[in-house]
Amino acid sequence: MNTAQTLRFWKYHGLGNDFILFDLRQQPEHIDLAPATVSALCARRVGLGADGILIAARPATQNYRLALDANLALHIFNADGSRAQMCGNGLRCLARWWWEDAPENTAATEHLVVATDAGLRQAELISRAERVTAPWHITCSMGELSFPPGQAAPSFVTDGRTMRPVLVSVGNPHAVLVLGPNDDPMVFANRYGQWLTQHPFFPDGINAGFVSPRADGLHLVVHERGCGITPACGTGALAAAAVMSRDGKRQRWPVFQPGGLLDADCSDPHSLRLTGPAVWVAKGSALIP
């Protein structure tokens, strides 16, 4: 995109984790948004305001398998202009747009297949609302879980405790720090989130999750690379649930974040499932330099 043009946009959020969505399926396959453009669009006071940008695009034809199986492709930009491989809340927002408002979408099916930088992902519509501003509930199949072998994250000492996060990949990288039931995840996220996401041990950055297991479920705050602390992080919820499921006693968890509740199901490590809301906010036009 080398010349200024006016593009339609849609804005959605998942538990307060908000996104601007552009439909570029008719654009060339190479999606090129300058980091400065992304940052300007996402700026809270002087832009449209968002945690990130979602680009709906055609599946890349050089990857025949993905192009054959996918309805469309999703490209994700963090608020600082960097790329993200996957975003659970963003995927639900894209799915709602596809079923509700995508131009030329005549598909009657309530299943959607999306090509992402992390591979194919699927979305299933659980419930829709009549009122446009009410949430739709969507379940996404989020791919495989993996714990990188032989890697140990940097540790630190706080209040006399040595703490070391667990590294896990759910399509994008996470470092999950398991706290005590009486610890406040927000306090730890504010204190150590930026330090961990920008630690030299992670040259490409990492998402840092701080989870407190309690009787009613997992209480989580995530400091996302490229965004900072957000009201909710879908892949972060899965990462926290995956870490807490390693003992095999429980595989499905309610995950409470500042923005609300997600259901994280790790029963099948080859097909993690995440259920939560997607909410329409606005639509309009924006001048893209």
PyMOL commands that set and color helices and strands:
alter all, ss='L'
color gray80, all
select helices_A, chain A and resi 35-42+64-69+88-100+185-197+234-244
alter helices_A, ss='H'
color red, helices_A
select strands_A, chain A and resi 5-14+17-23+52-57+72-78+83-84+111-116+119-127+136-141+156-158+161-163+166-169+173-178+207-214+217-224+228-229+252-257+260-265+273-288
alter strands_A, ss='S'
color yellow, strands_A
deselect
rebuild
show_as cartoon
